[in-house]
Amino acid sequence: TIEPGVSAQELQRALNALEVDIRDLLETTGADGEGDPSPPADRRVLDRLDEILERIEGLDERIDEICDGVPIC
């Protein structure tokens, strides 16, 4: 959860961390198209995807709050 008053830099860092997490997950599951995927631990992968999606949704909501009423956001 991101506290009110978070800066754009903090949001960018959080988004960058999510990007790395997603890339790592794709590599782990073989979904990046590189090599043969090893059989994933389905529950663990699904739980991680849920966690990443929740973080993305939270950041999206926070960006909407920050940009409320700002015409160039």
All heavy atoms as TSV, in Angstrom:
chain	resi	resn	atom	element	x	y	z
A	1	THR	N	N	0.850	-1.179	0.000
A	1	THR	CA	C	0.000	0.000	0.000
A	1	THR	C	C	0.887	1.230	0.000
A	1	THR	O	O	1.848	1.295	0.757
A	1	THR	CB	C	-0.911	0.022	1.239
A	1	THR	OG1	O	-1.648	-1.188	1.264
A	1	THR	CG2	C	-1.838	1.215	1.199
A	2	ILE	N	N	0.531	2.185	-0.817
A	2	ILE	CA	C	1.316	3.410	-0.903
A	2	ILE	C	C	0.598	4.505	-0.138
A	2	ILE	O	O	-0.602	4.700	-0.273
A	2	ILE	CB	C	1.527	3.809	-2.369
A	2	ILE	CG1	C	2.349	2.723	-3.061
A	2	ILE	CG2	C	2.215	5.147	-2.480
A	2	ILE	CD1	C	2.587	2.964	-4.517
A	3	GLU	N	N	1.328	5.197	0.687
A	3	GLU	CA	C	0.773	6.245	1.516
A	3	GLU	C	C	0.438	7.486	0.677
A	3	GLU	O	O	1.079	7.750	-0.329
A	3	GLU	CB	C	1.792	6.642	2.597
A	3	GLU	CG	C	2.148	5.520	3.537
A	3	GLU	CD	C	0.980	5.057	4.364
A	3	GLU	OE1	O	0.168	5.881	4.796
A	3	GLU	OE2	O	0.869	3.834	4.561
A	4	PRO	N	N	-0.550	8.272	1.124
A	4	PRO	CA	C	-0.851	9.530	0.438
A	4	PRO	C	C	0.390	10.421	0.419
A	4	PRO	O	O	1.209	10.393	1.331
A	4	PRO	CB	C	-1.956	10.152	1.295
A	4	PRO	CG	C	-2.556	9.002	2.029
A	4	PRO	CD	C	-1.432	8.017	2.238
A	5	GLY	N	N	0.537	11.186	-0.620
A	5	GLY	CA	C	1.669	12.091	-0.727
A	5	GLY	C	C	2.877	11.443	-1.370
A	5	GLY	O	O	3.963	12.005	-1.360
A	6	VAL	N	N	2.718	10.269	-1.944
A	6	VAL	CA	C	3.842	9.599	-2.590
A	6	VAL	C	C	4.239	10.373	-3.840
A	6	VAL	O	O	3.402	10.923	-4.537
A	6	VAL	CB	C	3.477	8.134	-2.918
A	6	VAL	CG1	C	2.433	8.060	-4.010
A	6	VAL	CG2	C	4.695	7.355	-3.326
A	7	SER	N	N	5.528	10.446	-4.067
A	7	SER	CA	C	6.012	11.222	-5.213
A	7	SER	C	C	5.951	10.393	-6.485
A	7	SER	O	O	5.858	9.162	-6.454
A	7	SER	CB	C	7.454	11.660	-4.962
A	7	SER	OG	O	8.324	10.548	-5.035
A	8	ALA	N	N	6.047	11.083	-7.604
A	8	ALA	CA	C	6.077	10.411	-8.902
A	8	ALA	C	C	7.286	9.486	-8.992
A	8	ALA	O	O	7.210	8.409	-9.581
A	8	ALA	CB	C	6.097	11.439	-10.025
A	9	GLN	N	N	8.392	9.871	-8.392
A	9	GLN	CA	C	9.594	9.033	-8.403
A	9	GLN	C	C	9.356	7.729	-7.647
A	9	GLN	O	O	9.798	6.666	-8.073
A	9	GLN	CB	C	10.776	9.780	-7.801
A	9	GLN	CG	C	11.272	10.923	-8.670
A	9	GLN	CD	C	12.304	11.763	-7.943
A	9	GLN	OE1	O	12.277	11.866	-6.722
A	9	GLN	NE2	N	13.209	12.354	-8.699
A	10	GLU	N	N	8.658	7.822	-6.516
A	10	GLU	CA	C	8.356	6.618	-5.745
A	10	GLU	C	C	7.433	5.692	-6.532
A	10	GLU	O	O	7.613	4.473	-6.528
A	10	GLU	CB	C	7.726	6.983	-4.404
A	10	GLU	CG	C	8.707	7.637	-3.450
A	10	GLU	CD	C	8.028	8.202	-2.224
A	10	GLU	OE1	O	7.050	8.967	-2.367
A	10	GLU	OE2	O	8.479	7.855	-1.125
A	11	LEU	N	N	6.442	6.270	-7.213
A	11	LEU	CA	C	5.563	5.463	-8.045
A	11	LEU	C	C	6.347	4.806	-9.170
A	11	LEU	O	O	6.139	3.635	-9.482
A	11	LEU	CB	C	4.432	6.312	-8.633
A	11	LEU	CG	C	3.295	6.656	-7.687
A	11	LEU	CD1	C	2.327	7.626	-8.363
A	11	LEU	CD2	C	2.563	5.414	-7.243
A	12	GLN	N	N	7.264	5.553	-9.779
A	12	GLN	CA	C	8.068	5.003	-10.865
A	12	GLN	C	C	8.929	3.843	-10.365
A	12	GLN	O	O	9.047	2.821	-11.021
A	12	GLN	CB	C	8.945	6.091	-11.499
A	12	GLN	CG	C	9.674	5.621	-12.744
A	12	GLN	CD	C	8.732	5.167	-13.840
A	12	GLN	OE1	O	7.788	5.855	-14.174
A	12	GLN	NE2	N	8.985	4.001	-14.392
A	13	ARG	N	N	9.515	4.006	-9.186
A	13	ARG	CA	C	10.314	2.914	-8.616
A	13	ARG	C	C	9.453	1.681	-8.376
A	13	ARG	O	O	9.866	0.549	-8.648
A	13	ARG	CB	C	10.984	3.356	-7.315
A	13	ARG	CG	C	12.255	4.157	-7.530
A	13	ARG	CD	C	13.035	4.299	-6.236
A	13	ARG	NE	N	12.348	5.091	-5.227
A	13	ARG	CZ	C	12.447	6.408	-5.106
A	13	ARG	NH1	N	13.217	7.094	-5.909
A	13	ARG	NH2	N	11.793	7.037	-4.154
A	14	ALA	N	N	8.245	1.892	-7.875
A	14	ALA	CA	C	7.344	0.768	-7.623
A	14	ALA	C	C	6.948	0.082	-8.932
A	14	ALA	O	O	6.913	-1.152	-9.008
A	14	ALA	CB	C	6.103	1.240	-6.866
A	15	LEU	N	N	6.671	0.877	-9.961
A	15	LEU	CA	C	6.330	0.296	-11.261
A	15	LEU	C	C	7.516	-0.457	-11.849
A	15	LEU	O	O	7.348	-1.526	-12.441
A	15	LEU	CB	C	5.852	1.384	-12.231
A	15	LEU	CG	C	4.469	1.954	-11.941
A	15	LEU	CD1	C	4.195	3.167	-12.824
A	15	LEU	CD2	C	3.397	0.898	-12.148
A	16	ASN	N	N	8.716	0.077	-11.683
A	16	ASN	CA	C	9.915	-0.607	-12.169
A	16	ASN	C	C	10.100	-1.945	-11.453
A	16	ASN	O	O	10.456	-2.950	-12.074
A	16	ASN	CB	C	11.155	0.265	-11.994
A	16	ASN	CG	C	11.190	1.420	-12.958
A	16	ASN	OD1	O	10.503	1.427	-13.966
A	16	ASN	ND2	N	11.988	2.426	-12.644
A	17	ALA	N	N	9.854	-1.966	-10.143
A	17	ALA	CA	C	9.970	-3.205	-9.385
A	17	ALA	C	C	8.948	-4.233	-9.872
A	17	ALA	O	O	9.256	-5.420	-9.994
A	17	ALA	CB	C	9.788	-2.936	-7.890
A	18	LEU	N	N	7.736	-3.767	-10.182
A	18	LEU	CA	C	6.717	-4.672	-10.715
A	18	LEU	C	C	7.144	-5.236	-12.067
A	18	LEU	O	O	6.952	-6.417	-12.346
A	18	LEU	CB	C	5.380	-3.944	-10.863
A	18	LEU	CG	C	4.583	-3.748	-9.592
A	18	LEU	CD1	C	3.393	-2.848	-9.857
A	18	LEU	CD2	C	4.127	-5.074	-9.040
A	19	GLU	N	N	7.726	-4.379	-12.894
A	19	GLU	CA	C	8.189	-4.827	-14.208
A	19	GLU	C	C	9.235	-5.933	-14.062
A	19	GLU	O	O	9.189	-6.948	-14.758
A	19	GLU	CB	C	8.764	-3.654	-14.991
A	19	GLU	CG	C	9.206	-4.020	-16.393
A	19	GLU	CD	C	9.764	-2.842	-17.158
A	19	GLU	OE1	O	9.655	-1.691	-16.695
A	19	GLU	OE2	O	10.324	-3.084	-18.235
A	20	VAL	N	N	10.157	-5.751	-13.136
A	20	VAL	CA	C	11.184	-6.770	-12.893
A	20	VAL	C	C	10.532	-8.063	-12.401
A	20	VAL	O	O	10.878	-9.156	-12.861
A	20	VAL	CB	C	12.234	-6.253	-11.882
A	20	VAL	CG1	C	13.135	-7.375	-11.406
A	20	VAL	CG2	C	13.049	-5.128	-12.497
A	21	ASP	N	N	9.569	-7.944	-11.476
A	21	ASP	CA	C	8.874	-9.127	-10.964
A	21	ASP	C	C	8.162	-9.878	-12.079
A	21	ASP	O	O	8.213	-11.109	-12.150
A	21	ASP	CB	C	7.857	-8.739	-9.883
A	21	ASP	CG	C	8.494	-8.321	-8.578
A	21	ASP	OD1	O	9.695	-8.602	-8.377
A	21	ASP	OD2	O	7.784	-7.711	-7.761
A	22	ILE	N	N	7.492	-9.143	-12.948
A	22	ILE	CA	C	6.771	-9.773	-14.055
A	22	ILE	C	C	7.752	-10.451	-15.009
A	22	ILE	O	O	7.534	-11.578	-15.435
A	22	ILE	CB	C	5.896	-8.743	-14.798
A	22	ILE	CG1	C	4.733	-8.303	-13.892
A	22	ILE	CG2	C	5.364	-9.324	-16.111
A	22	ILE	CD1	C	3.967	-7.106	-14.408
A	23	ARG	N	N	8.848	-9.778	-15.325
A	23	ARG	CA	C	9.853	-10.358	-16.211
A	23	ARG	C	C	10.432	-11.639	-15.607
A	23	ARG	O	O	10.561	-12.654	-16.286
A	23	ARG	CB	C	10.975	-9.350	-16.477
A	23	ARG	CG	C	11.967	-9.838	-17.521
A	23	ARG	CD	C	13.034	-8.807	-17.853
A	23	ARG	NE	N	12.445	-7.600	-18.412
A	23	ARG	CZ	C	12.522	-6.388	-17.833
A	23	ARG	NH1	N	13.175	-6.225	-16.713
A	23	ARG	NH2	N	11.974	-5.350	-18.404
A	24	ASP	N	N	10.747	-11.604	-14.313
A	24	ASP	CA	C	11.265	-12.793	-13.634
A	24	ASP	C	C	10.254	-13.934	-13.676
A	24	ASP	O	O	10.621	-15.089	-13.903
A	24	ASP	CB	C	11.630	-12.485	-12.184
A	24	ASP	CG	C	12.856	-11.598	-12.047
A	24	ASP	OD1	O	13.591	-11.429	-13.044
A	24	ASP	OD2	O	13.066	-11.070	-10.943
A	25	LEU	N	N	8.990	-13.610	-13.459
A	25	LEU	CA	C	7.954	-14.633	-13.482
A	25	LEU	C	C	7.828	-15.242	-14.874
A	25	LEU	O	O	7.702	-16.464	-15.024
A	25	LEU	CB	C	6.620	-14.040	-13.029
A	25	LEU	CG	C	5.461	-15.015	-12.920
A	25	LEU	CD1	C	5.751	-16.094	-11.884
A	25	LEU	CD2	C	4.192	-14.278	-12.563
A	26	LEU	N	N	7.879	-14.417	-15.902
A	26	LEU	CA	C	7.801	-14.922	-17.269
A	26	LEU	C	C	8.970	-15.847	-17.577
A	26	LEU	O	O	8.808	-16.892	-18.203
A	26	LEU	CB	C	7.758	-13.766	-18.268
A	26	LEU	CG	C	6.472	-12.953	-18.285
A	26	LEU	CD1	C	6.618	-11.754	-19.213
A	26	LEU	CD2	C	5.288	-13.806	-18.691
A	27	GLU	N	N	10.160	-15.466	-17.124
A	27	GLU	CA	C	11.328	-16.309	-17.348
A	27	GLU	C	C	11.210	-17.627	-16.588
A	27	GLU	O	O	11.549	-18.687	-17.107
A	27	GLU	CB	C	12.601	-15.571	-16.937
A	27	GLU	CG	C	12.945	-14.431	-17.868
A	27	GLU	CD	C	14.113	-13.584	-17.381
A	27	GLU	OE1	O	14.693	-13.892	-16.316
A	27	GLU	OE2	O	14.437	-12.609	-18.064
A	28	THR	N	N	10.707	-17.558	-15.374
A	28	THR	CA	C	10.565	-18.756	-14.544
A	28	THR	C	C	9.583	-19.745	-15.155
A	28	THR	O	O	9.816	-20.959	-15.130
A	28	THR	CB	C	10.082	-18.368	-13.127
A	28	THR	OG1	O	11.045	-17.498	-12.541
A	28	THR	CG2	C	9.883	-19.585	-12.247
A	29	THR	N	N	8.495	-19.244	-15.720
A	29	THR	CA	C	7.463	-20.123	-16.273
A	29	THR	C	C	7.721	-20.480	-17.728
A	29	THR	O	O	7.026	-21.309	-18.294
A	29	THR	CB	C	6.079	-19.464	-16.168
A	29	THR	OG1	O	6.077	-18.259	-16.933
A	29	THR	CG2	C	5.712	-19.191	-14.731
A	30	GLY	N	N	8.711	-19.824	-18.358
A	30	GLY	CA	C	8.980	-20.083	-19.764
A	30	GLY	C	C	8.062	-19.319	-20.693
A	30	GLY	O	O	8.106	-19.492	-21.902
A	31	ALA	N	N	7.227	-18.458	-20.153
A	31	ALA	CA	C	6.272	-17.707	-20.967
A	31	ALA	C	C	6.932	-16.592	-21.770
A	31	ALA	O	O	6.281	-15.955	-22.584
A	31	ALA	CB	C	5.173	-17.128	-20.077
A	32	ASP	N	N	8.236	-16.369	-21.559
A	32	ASP	CA	C	8.934	-15.330	-22.321
A	32	ASP	C	C	9.354	-15.844	-23.694
A	32	ASP	O	O	9.915	-15.108	-24.492
A	32	ASP	CB	C	10.151	-14.816	-21.546
A	32	ASP	CG	C	11.187	-15.890	-21.286
A	32	ASP	OD1	O	10.884	-17.083	-21.478
A	32	ASP	OD2	O	12.309	-15.528	-20.880
A	33	GLY	N	N	9.083	-17.118	-23.986
A	33	GLY	CA	C	9.414	-17.689	-25.278
A	33	GLY	C	C	10.839	-18.188	-25.390
A	33	GLY	O	O	11.270	-18.656	-26.426
A	34	GLU	N	N	11.605	-18.071	-24.332
A	34	GLU	CA	C	13.000	-18.517	-24.332
A	34	GLU	C	C	13.078	-19.933	-23.786
A	34	GLU	O	O	12.697	-20.199	-22.658
A	34	GLU	CB	C	13.860	-17.595	-23.454
A	34	GLU	CG	C	13.870	-16.146	-23.894
A	34	GLU	CD	C	14.651	-15.928	-25.176
A	34	GLU	OE1	O	15.648	-16.634	-25.387
A	34	GLU	OE2	O	14.249	-15.054	-25.959
A	35	GLY	N	N	13.593	-20.851	-24.569
A	35	GLY	CA	C	13.850	-22.205	-24.082
A	35	GLY	C	C	12.590	-22.980	-23.744
A	35	GLY	O	O	11.470	-22.530	-23.973
A	36	ASP	N	N	12.788	-24.143	-23.214
A	36	ASP	CA	C	11.684	-25.002	-22.808
A	36	ASP	C	C	11.300	-24.691	-21.372
A	36	ASP	O	O	12.145	-24.715	-20.483
A	36	ASP	CB	C	12.088	-26.481	-22.898
A	36	ASP	CG	C	12.288	-26.916	-24.329
A	36	ASP	OD1	O	11.573	-26.389	-25.202
A	36	ASP	OD2	O	13.163	-27.774	-24.565
A	37	PRO	N	N	10.023	-24.409	-21.150
A	37	PRO	CA	C	9.608	-24.143	-19.768
A	37	PRO	C	C	9.631	-25.416	-18.942
A	37	PRO	O	O	9.291	-26.481	-19.413
A	37	PRO	CB	C	8.186	-23.610	-19.912
A	37	PRO	CG	C	7.701	-24.174	-21.198
A	37	PRO	CD	C	8.927	-24.327	-22.089
A	38	SER	N	N	10.071	-25.257	-17.703
A	38	SER	CA	C	9.966	-26.389	-16.793
A	38	SER	C	C	8.563	-26.345	-16.209
A	38	SER	O	O	7.952	-25.280	-16.145
A	38	SER	CB	C	11.019	-26.282	-15.691
A	38	SER	OG	O	10.872	-25.067	-15.004
A	39	PRO	N	N	8.040	-27.474	-15.794
A	39	PRO	CA	C	6.671	-27.456	-15.253
A	39	PRO	C	C	6.588	-26.527	-14.043
A	39	PRO	O	O	7.307	-26.703	-13.070
A	39	PRO	CB	C	6.430	-28.900	-14.827
A	39	PRO	CG	C	7.511	-29.699	-15.458
A	39	PRO	CD	C	8.635	-28.775	-15.781
A	40	PRO	N	N	5.747	-25.494	-14.105
A	40	PRO	CA	C	5.651	-24.553	-12.981
A	40	PRO	C	C	4.862	-25.141	-11.824
A	40	PRO	O	O	4.043	-26.027	-11.993
A	40	PRO	CB	C	4.914	-23.360	-13.574
A	40	PRO	CG	C	4.079	-23.936	-14.667
A	40	PRO	CD	C	4.867	-25.116	-15.214
A	41	ALA	N	N	5.141	-24.635	-10.672
A	41	ALA	CA	C	4.334	-24.970	-9.499
A	41	ALA	C	C	3.095	-24.087	-9.611
A	41	ALA	O	O	3.118	-22.909	-9.265
A	41	ALA	CB	C	5.105	-24.688	-8.220
A	42	ASP	N	N	2.034	-24.642	-10.170
A	42	ASP	CA	C	0.862	-23.866	-10.566
A	42	ASP	C	C	0.348	-22.927	-9.487
A	42	ASP	O	O	0.104	-21.755	-9.741
A	42	ASP	CB	C	-0.275	-24.789	-11.011
A	42	ASP	CG	C	0.046	-25.519	-12.292
A	42	ASP	OD1	O	0.915	-25.051	-13.045
A	42	ASP	OD2	O	-0.578	-26.570	-12.545
A	43	ARG	N	N	0.160	-23.420	-8.297
A	43	ARG	CA	C	-0.409	-22.577	-7.232
A	43	ARG	C	C	0.511	-21.407	-6.910
A	43	ARG	O	O	0.064	-20.290	-6.730
A	43	ARG	CB	C	-0.642	-23.441	-5.981
A	43	ARG	CG	C	-1.327	-22.724	-4.853
A	43	ARG	CD	C	-2.806	-22.517	-5.149
A	43	ARG	NE	N	-3.048	-21.116	-5.441
A	43	ARG	CZ	C	-4.077	-20.646	-6.122
A	43	ARG	NH1	N	-4.988	-21.442	-6.603
A	43	ARG	NH2	N	-4.225	-19.381	-6.343
A	44	ARG	N	N	1.804	-21.675	-6.840
A	44	ARG	CA	C	2.766	-20.624	-6.520
A	44	ARG	C	C	2.780	-19.554	-7.613
A	44	ARG	O	O	2.797	-18.365	-7.319
A	44	ARG	CB	C	4.157	-21.221	-6.351
A	44	ARG	CG	C	5.158	-20.240	-5.778
A	44	ARG	CD	C	6.488	-20.875	-5.606
A	44	ARG	NE	N	6.999	-21.151	-6.957
A	44	ARG	CZ	C	8.176	-21.642	-7.222
A	44	ARG	NH1	N	8.977	-21.975	-6.261
A	44	ARG	NH2	N	8.567	-21.845	-8.447
A	45	VAL	N	N	2.728	-19.983	-8.853
A	45	VAL	CA	C	2.720	-19.039	-9.972
A	45	VAL	C	C	1.449	-18.209	-9.943
A	45	VAL	O	O	1.486	-16.981	-10.098
A	45	VAL	CB	C	2.875	-19.776	-11.318
A	45	VAL	CG1	C	2.628	-18.843	-12.479
A	45	VAL	CG2	C	4.254	-20.410	-11.430
A	46	LEU	N	N	0.318	-18.853	-9.743
A	46	LEU	CA	C	-0.949	-18.123	-9.701
A	46	LEU	C	C	-0.993	-17.143	-8.525
A	46	LEU	O	O	-1.480	-16.012	-8.676
A	46	LEU	CB	C	-2.122	-19.097	-9.623
A	46	LEU	CG	C	-2.371	-19.917	-10.888
A	46	LEU	CD1	C	-3.473	-20.943	-10.643
A	46	LEU	CD2	C	-2.700	-19.029	-12.073
A	47	ASP	N	N	-0.494	-17.564	-7.383
A	47	ASP	CA	C	-0.452	-16.661	-6.227
A	47	ASP	C	C	0.415	-15.450	-6.516
A	47	ASP	O	O	0.066	-14.320	-6.166
A	47	ASP	CB	C	0.068	-17.388	-4.986
A	47	ASP	CG	C	-0.924	-18.393	-4.429
A	47	ASP	OD1	O	-2.109	-18.347	-4.826
A	47	ASP	OD2	O	-0.501	-19.233	-3.607
A	48	ARG	N	N	1.553	-15.681	-7.152
A	48	ARG	CA	C	2.465	-14.567	-7.473
A	48	ARG	C	C	1.829	-13.628	-8.479
A	48	ARG	O	O	1.944	-12.409	-8.355
A	48	ARG	CB	C	3.794	-15.134	-7.998
A	48	ARG	CG	C	4.824	-14.085	-8.239
A	48	ARG	CD	C	5.307	-13.495	-6.912
A	48	ARG	NE	N	6.326	-12.536	-7.205
A	48	ARG	CZ	C	6.381	-11.315	-6.713
A	48	ARG	NH1	N	5.499	-10.925	-5.821
A	48	ARG	NH2	N	7.320	-10.490	-7.045
A	49	LEU	N	N	1.157	-14.176	-9.481
A	49	LEU	CA	C	0.460	-13.332	-10.465
A	49	LEU	C	C	-0.621	-12.493	-9.788
A	49	LEU	O	O	-0.776	-11.304	-10.093
A	49	LEU	CB	C	-0.154	-14.188	-11.571
A	49	LEU	CG	C	0.800	-14.681	-12.637
A	49	LEU	CD1	C	0.093	-15.669	-13.554
A	49	LEU	CD2	C	1.375	-13.529	-13.439
A	50	ASP	N	N	-1.370	-13.107	-8.874
A	50	ASP	CA	C	-2.399	-12.363	-8.140
A	50	ASP	C	C	-1.777	-11.216	-7.355
A	50	ASP	O	O	-2.297	-10.098	-7.341
A	50	ASP	CB	C	-3.172	-13.284	-7.194
A	50	ASP	CG	C	-4.129	-14.208	-7.922
A	50	ASP	OD1	O	-4.457	-13.929	-9.094
A	50	ASP	OD2	O	-4.545	-15.212	-7.311
A	51	GLU	N	N	-0.654	-11.486	-6.713
A	51	GLU	CA	C	0.034	-10.454	-5.936
A	51	GLU	C	C	0.487	-9.305	-6.835
A	51	GLU	O	O	0.308	-8.129	-6.504
A	51	GLU	CB	C	1.235	-11.065	-5.223
A	51	GLU	CG	C	2.042	-10.072	-4.412
A	51	GLU	CD	C	3.299	-10.710	-3.845
A	51	GLU	OE1	O	3.272	-11.899	-3.495
A	51	GLU	OE2	O	4.305	-9.988	-3.758
A	52	ILE	N	N	1.057	-9.642	-7.974
A	52	ILE	CA	C	1.530	-8.610	-8.905
A	52	ILE	C	C	0.359	-7.795	-9.435
A	52	ILE	O	O	0.428	-6.563	-9.497
A	52	ILE	CB	C	2.336	-9.249	-10.050
A	52	ILE	CG1	C	3.667	-9.795	-9.514
A	52	ILE	CG2	C	2.585	-8.248	-11.181
A	52	ILE	CD1	C	4.417	-10.672	-10.489
A	53	LEU	N	N	-0.725	-8.458	-9.794
A	53	LEU	CA	C	-1.894	-7.742	-10.301
A	53	LEU	C	C	-2.494	-6.818	-9.245
A	53	LEU	O	O	-2.910	-5.694	-9.556
A	53	LEU	CB	C	-2.946	-8.728	-10.804
A	53	LEU	CG	C	-2.588	-9.444	-12.101
A	53	LEU	CD1	C	-3.616	-10.523	-12.416
A	53	LEU	CD2	C	-2.467	-8.455	-13.253
A	54	GLU	N	N	-2.519	-7.266	-7.993
A	54	GLU	CA	C	-3.020	-6.412	-6.908
A	54	GLU	C	C	-2.149	-5.167	-6.763
A	54	GLU	O	O	-2.666	-4.060	-6.557
A	54	GLU	CB	C	-3.051	-7.181	-5.593
A	54	GLU	CG	C	-4.175	-8.188	-5.504
A	54	GLU	CD	C	-4.113	-8.999	-4.222
A	54	GLU	OE1	O	-3.436	-8.575	-3.256
A	54	GLU	OE2	O	-4.747	-10.071	-4.189
A	55	ARG	N	N	-0.836	-5.331	-6.868
A	55	ARG	CA	C	0.067	-4.190	-6.754
A	55	ARG	C	C	-0.129	-3.223	-7.920
A	55	ARG	O	O	-0.120	-2.005	-7.733
A	55	ARG	CB	C	1.517	-4.677	-6.697
A	55	ARG	CG	C	1.831	-5.393	-5.389
A	55	ARG	CD	C	3.191	-6.016	-5.353
A	55	ARG	NE	N	4.254	-5.038	-5.498
A	55	ARG	CZ	C	5.533	-5.348	-5.641
A	55	ARG	NH1	N	5.904	-6.624	-5.649
A	55	ARG	NH2	N	6.448	-4.410	-5.769
A	56	ILE	N	N	-0.329	-3.761	-9.112
A	56	ILE	CA	C	-0.562	-2.908	-10.279
A	56	ILE	C	C	-1.867	-2.134	-10.113
A	56	ILE	O	O	-1.918	-0.931	-10.379
A	56	ILE	CB	C	-0.580	-3.747	-11.571
A	56	ILE	CG1	C	0.836	-4.257	-11.883
A	56	ILE	CG2	C	-1.127	-2.937	-12.748
A	56	ILE	CD1	C	0.894	-5.269	-12.995
A	57	GLU	N	N	-2.917	-2.818	-9.677
A	57	GLU	CA	C	-4.200	-2.149	-9.468
A	57	GLU	C	C	-4.082	-1.053	-8.410
A	57	GLU	O	O	-4.643	0.037	-8.562
A	57	GLU	CB	C	-5.264	-3.166	-9.066
A	57	GLU	CG	C	-5.683	-4.060	-10.205
A	57	GLU	CD	C	-6.610	-5.182	-9.767
A	57	GLU	OE1	O	-7.118	-5.146	-8.619
A	57	GLU	OE2	O	-6.823	-6.090	-10.577
A	58	GLY	N	N	-3.351	-1.324	-7.336
A	58	GLY	CA	C	-3.147	-0.320	-6.294
A	58	GLY	C	C	-2.407	0.898	-6.819
A	58	GLY	O	O	-2.768	2.040	-6.508
A	59	LEU	N	N	-1.381	0.666	-7.619
A	59	LEU	CA	C	-0.649	1.788	-8.209
A	59	LEU	C	C	-1.521	2.563	-9.177
A	59	LEU	O	O	-1.479	3.796	-9.207
A	59	LEU	CB	C	0.610	1.291	-8.923
A	59	LEU	CG	C	1.745	0.845	-8.012
A	59	LEU	CD1	C	2.832	0.162	-8.834
A	59	LEU	CD2	C	2.324	2.022	-7.255
A	60	ASP	N	N	-2.323	1.864	-9.951
A	60	ASP	CA	C	-3.216	2.530	-10.898
A	60	ASP	C	C	-4.219	3.418	-10.165
A	60	ASP	O	O	-4.460	4.564	-10.561
A	60	ASP	CB	C	-3.933	1.486	-11.745
A	60	ASP	CG	C	-4.767	2.111	-12.840
A	60	ASP	OD1	O	-4.248	3.008	-13.532
A	60	ASP	OD2	O	-5.942	1.707	-13.010
A	61	GLU	N	N	-4.782	2.904	-9.067
A	61	GLU	CA	C	-5.715	3.702	-8.265
A	61	GLU	C	C	-5.015	4.927	-7.680
A	61	GLU	O	O	-5.573	6.027	-7.652
A	61	GLU	CB	C	-6.313	2.851	-7.151
A	61	GLU	CG	C	-7.277	1.803	-7.645
A	61	GLU	CD	C	-7.730	0.856	-6.548
A	61	GLU	OE1	O	-7.479	1.132	-5.345
A	61	GLU	OE2	O	-8.343	-0.169	-6.894
A	62	ARG	N	N	-3.794	4.733	-7.211
A	62	ARG	CA	C	-3.045	5.848	-6.615
A	62	ARG	C	C	-2.724	6.909	-7.666
A	62	ARG	O	O	-2.817	8.101	-7.407
A	62	ARG	CB	C	-1.758	5.320	-5.969
A	62	ARG	CG	C	-0.984	6.380	-5.278
A	62	ARG	CD	C	-1.761	6.942	-4.088
A	62	ARG	NE	N	-0.988	8.006	-3.498
A	62	ARG	CZ	C	-1.461	9.196	-3.190
A	62	ARG	NH1	N	-2.738	9.463	-3.343
A	62	ARG	NH2	N	-0.685	10.127	-2.692
A	63	ILE	N	N	-2.361	6.479	-8.858
A	63	ILE	CA	C	-2.092	7.425	-9.934
A	63	ILE	C	C	-3.358	8.201	-10.268
A	63	ILE	O	O	-3.317	9.412	-10.468
A	63	ILE	CB	C	-1.547	6.694	-11.188
A	63	ILE	CG1	C	-0.119	6.212	-10.897
A	63	ILE	CG2	C	-1.573	7.608	-12.414
A	63	ILE	CD1	C	0.435	5.263	-11.943
A	64	ASP	N	N	-4.502	7.512	-10.293
A	64	ASP	CA	C	-5.773	8.197	-10.541
A	64	ASP	C	C	-6.038	9.259	-9.465
A	64	ASP	O	O	-6.484	10.364	-9.769
A	64	ASP	CB	C	-6.938	7.210	-10.578
A	64	ASP	CG	C	-6.925	6.350	-11.837
A	64	ASP	OD1	O	-6.223	6.701	-12.804
A	64	ASP	OD2	O	-7.645	5.324	-11.842
A	65	GLU	N	N	-5.735	8.925	-8.198
A	65	GLU	CA	C	-5.926	9.887	-7.111
A	65	GLU	C	C	-5.016	11.105	-7.299
A	65	GLU	O	O	-5.437	12.246	-7.128
A	65	GLU	CB	C	-5.597	9.253	-5.761
A	65	GLU	CG	C	-6.607	8.254	-5.281
A	65	GLU	CD	C	-6.143	7.568	-3.993
A	65	GLU	OE1	O	-5.234	8.085	-3.319
A	65	GLU	OE2	O	-6.700	6.503	-3.670
A	66	ILE	N	N	-3.769	10.846	-7.634
A	66	ILE	CA	C	-2.806	11.939	-7.798
A	66	ILE	C	C	-3.197	12.822	-8.973
A	66	ILE	O	O	-3.069	14.043	-8.913
A	66	ILE	CB	C	-1.379	11.376	-7.980
A	66	ILE	CG1	C	-0.895	10.734	-6.679
A	66	ILE	CG2	C	-0.407	12.448	-8.469
A	66	ILE	CD1	C	0.386	9.940	-6.818
A	67	CYS	N	N	-3.669	12.208	-10.034
A	67	CYS	CA	C	-3.961	12.953	-11.257
A	67	CYS	C	C	-5.364	13.553	-11.294
A	67	CYS	O	O	-5.698	14.235	-12.254
A	67	CYS	CB	C	-3.759	12.029	-12.467
A	67	CYS	SG	S	-2.045	11.561	-12.731
A	68	ASP	N	N	-6.149	13.311	-10.273
A	68	ASP	CA	C	-7.517	13.830	-10.252
A	68	ASP	C	C	-7.496	15.345	-10.396
A	68	ASP	O	O	-6.913	16.055	-9.582
A	68	ASP	CB	C	-8.216	13.440	-8.946
A	68	ASP	CG	C	-9.683	13.794	-8.948
A	68	ASP	OD1	O	-10.296	13.743	-10.031
A	68	ASP	OD2	O	-10.213	14.129	-7.864
A	69	GLY	N	N	-8.105	15.826	-11.454
A	69	GLY	CA	C	-8.188	17.265	-11.681
A	69	GLY	C	C	-6.973	17.873	-12.344
A	69	GLY	O	O	-6.915	19.072	-12.573
A	70	VAL	N	N	-5.975	17.061	-12.687
A	70	VAL	CA	C	-4.787	17.561	-13.360
A	70	VAL	C	C	-4.936	17.236	-14.836
A	70	VAL	O	O	-4.941	16.056	-15.219
A	70	VAL	CB	C	-3.498	16.918	-12.792
A	70	VAL	CG1	C	-2.280	17.427	-13.538
A	70	VAL	CG2	C	-3.388	17.196	-11.304
A	71	PRO	N	N	-5.049	18.248	-15.704
A	71	PRO	CA	C	-5.374	17.989	-17.105
A	71	PRO	C	C	-4.284	17.235	-17.889
A	71	PRO	O	O	-4.597	16.579	-18.859
A	71	PRO	CB	C	-5.581	19.380	-17.691
A	71	PRO	CG	C	-4.956	20.319	-16.738
A	71	PRO	CD	C	-4.956	19.645	-15.394
A	72	ILE	N	N	-3.026	17.289	-17.479
A	72	ILE	CA	C	-1.980	16.650	-18.283
A	72	ILE	C	C	-1.607	15.273	-17.777
A	72	ILE	O	O	-0.760	14.622	-18.343
A	72	ILE	CB	C	-0.714	17.526	-18.377
A	72	ILE	CG1	C	-0.205	17.877	-16.991
A	72	ILE	CG2	C	-0.964	18.740	-19.215
A	72	ILE	CD1	C	1.117	18.578	-16.983
A	73	CYS	N	N	-2.206	14.781	-16.713
A	73	CYS	CA	C	-1.902	13.441	-16.199
A	73	CYS	C	C	-2.472	12.438	-17.104
A	73	CYS	O	O	-2.949	11.728	-17.491
A	73	CYS	CB	C	-2.435	13.261	-14.793
A	73	CYS	SG	S	-1.146	13.251	-13.545
